[in-house]
């Protein structure tokens, strides 16, 4: 049997992307539930939640841009995800600074 080199790497990339989504998504949900049940004791989780959401958006934006080829709408969507990821990174930094002052 002949193996198609491009098809195997695309599947492994999709699997890795799905695994990242699942792990980070579960972590965000658990930390959000913990931080909202008693926010005074768990304020330090908010910058971590923002940072993990930032990582998810940056990864999704990069993948969307790298797979778009010449499609400008898909590249714009990826750029929007990257921009939103940068906003979340700024929120993570701002919330961390405000907590540790």
VOVO-880987 format. One record per residue (C-alpha): residue in one letter; x, y, z. Coordinates in Angstrom, 1 decimal. Example, Ala and Ser with C-alpha at 12.3 -4.5 7.8 and 13.67 -1.06 7.14 Angstrom:
2
+---+--------+--------+--------+
: r :     px :     py :     pz :
+---+--------+--------+--------+
: a :   12.3 :   -4.5 :    7.8 :
: s :   13.7 :   -1.1 :    7.1 :
+---+--------+--------+--------+
***
This chain:
101
+---+--------+--------+--------+
: r :     px :     py :     pz :
+---+--------+--------+--------+
: x :    0.0 :    0.0 :    0.0 :
: x :    1.1 :    3.5 :   -0.8 :
: x :    0.8 :    6.1 :    1.9 :
: x :   -0.2 :    9.6 :    1.1 :
: x :    2.2 :   11.8 :    3.0 :
: x :   -0.1 :   14.9 :    3.2 :
: x :   -3.1 :   13.1 :    4.4 :
: x :   -1.4 :   11.5 :    7.5 :
: x :    0.0 :   14.8 :    8.7 :
: x :   -3.4 :   16.6 :    8.3 :
: x :   -5.1 :   13.9 :   10.4 :
: x :   -2.4 :   14.1 :   13.2 :
: x :   -2.7 :   17.9 :   13.2 :
: x :   -6.5 :   17.7 :   13.5 :
: x :   -6.1 :   15.2 :   16.4 :
: x :   -3.6 :   17.4 :   18.1 :
: x :   -5.8 :   20.4 :   17.7 :
: x :   -8.8 :   18.5 :   19.1 :
: x :   -6.7 :   17.3 :   22.1 :
: x :   -5.5 :   20.8 :   22.8 :
: x :   -9.1 :   22.1 :   22.7 :
: x :  -10.4 :   19.4 :   25.0 :
: x :   -7.6 :   19.8 :   27.6 :
: x :   -7.6 :   23.6 :   27.7 :
: x :  -11.4 :   23.8 :   27.6 :
: x :  -11.8 :   21.4 :   30.5 :
: x :   -9.1 :   23.3 :   32.5 :
: x :  -10.9 :   26.7 :   31.8 :
: x :  -14.3 :   25.3 :   32.8 :
: x :  -12.9 :   23.8 :   36.1 :
: x :  -11.1 :   27.0 :   37.0 :
: x :  -14.1 :   29.1 :   36.1 :
: x :  -16.4 :   27.0 :   38.4 :
: x :  -13.9 :   27.1 :   41.2 :
: x :  -13.3 :   30.9 :   40.9 :
: x :  -17.0 :   31.8 :   40.6 :
: x :  -18.0 :   29.7 :   43.6 :
: x :  -15.8 :   31.7 :   45.9 :
: x :  -14.2 :   34.6 :   44.0 :
: x :  -12.5 :   36.2 :   47.0 :
: x :  -10.3 :   33.2 :   47.7 :
: x :   -9.6 :   32.3 :   44.1 :
: x :   -8.8 :   35.6 :   42.4 :
: x :   -5.5 :   34.4 :   41.1 :
: x :   -7.3 :   32.0 :   38.7 :
: x :   -8.7 :   34.9 :   36.6 :
: x :   -5.4 :   35.7 :   34.8 :
: x :   -4.8 :   32.0 :   34.2 :
: x :   -8.3 :   31.7 :   32.6 :
: x :   -7.7 :   34.7 :   30.4 :
: x :   -4.2 :   33.3 :   29.4 :
: x :   -5.6 :   29.9 :   28.5 :
: x :   -8.3 :   31.5 :   26.4 :
: x :   -5.6 :   33.6 :   24.8 :
: x :   -3.6 :   30.4 :   23.9 :
: x :   -6.7 :   28.8 :   22.4 :
: x :   -7.5 :   31.8 :   20.2 :
: x :   -3.9 :   32.2 :   19.1 :
: x :   -3.6 :   28.5 :   18.1 :
: x :   -6.9 :   28.6 :   16.2 :
: x :   -5.9 :   31.8 :   14.4 :
: x :   -2.6 :   30.4 :   13.4 :
: x :   -4.1 :   27.2 :   12.1 :
: x :   -6.8 :   29.1 :   10.2 :
: x :   -4.2 :   31.4 :    8.6 :
: x :   -1.8 :   28.6 :    7.7 :
: x :   -4.6 :   26.5 :    6.1 :
: x :   -6.3 :   29.3 :    4.2 :
: x :   -4.1 :   29.4 :    1.1 :
: x :   -5.2 :   32.3 :   -1.0 :
: x :   -8.7 :   32.7 :    0.6 :
: x :   -8.8 :   36.2 :    2.0 :
: x :  -11.9 :   35.6 :    4.1 :
: x :  -10.4 :   32.7 :    6.0 :
: x :   -7.2 :   34.7 :    6.5 :
: x :   -9.2 :   37.6 :    7.8 :
: x :  -11.0 :   35.2 :   10.2 :
: x :   -7.7 :   33.9 :   11.4 :
: x :   -6.4 :   37.4 :   11.9 :
: x :   -9.5 :   38.2 :   13.9 :
: x :   -8.9 :   35.2 :   16.1 :
: x :   -5.3 :   36.3 :   16.6 :
: x :   -6.4 :   39.9 :   17.4 :
: x :   -8.9 :   38.6 :   20.0 :
: x :   -6.2 :   36.4 :   21.4 :
: x :   -3.9 :   39.4 :   21.9 :
: x :   -6.8 :   41.2 :   23.6 :
: x :   -7.2 :   38.3 :   26.0 :
: x :   -3.4 :   38.3 :   26.6 :
: x :   -3.6 :   42.0 :   27.5 :
: x :   -6.5 :   41.2 :   29.9 :
: x :   -4.5 :   38.5 :   31.5 :
: x :   -1.6 :   40.9 :   32.1 :
: x :   -3.8 :   43.7 :   33.4 :
: x :   -5.7 :   41.4 :   35.8 :
: x :   -2.4 :   39.8 :   37.0 :
: x :   -0.9 :   43.3 :   37.6 :
: x :   -4.0 :   44.5 :   39.4 :
: x :   -4.1 :   41.4 :   41.7 :
: x :   -0.4 :   41.4 :   42.6 :
: x :   -0.2 :   45.2 :   43.4 :
+---+--------+--------+--------+
***
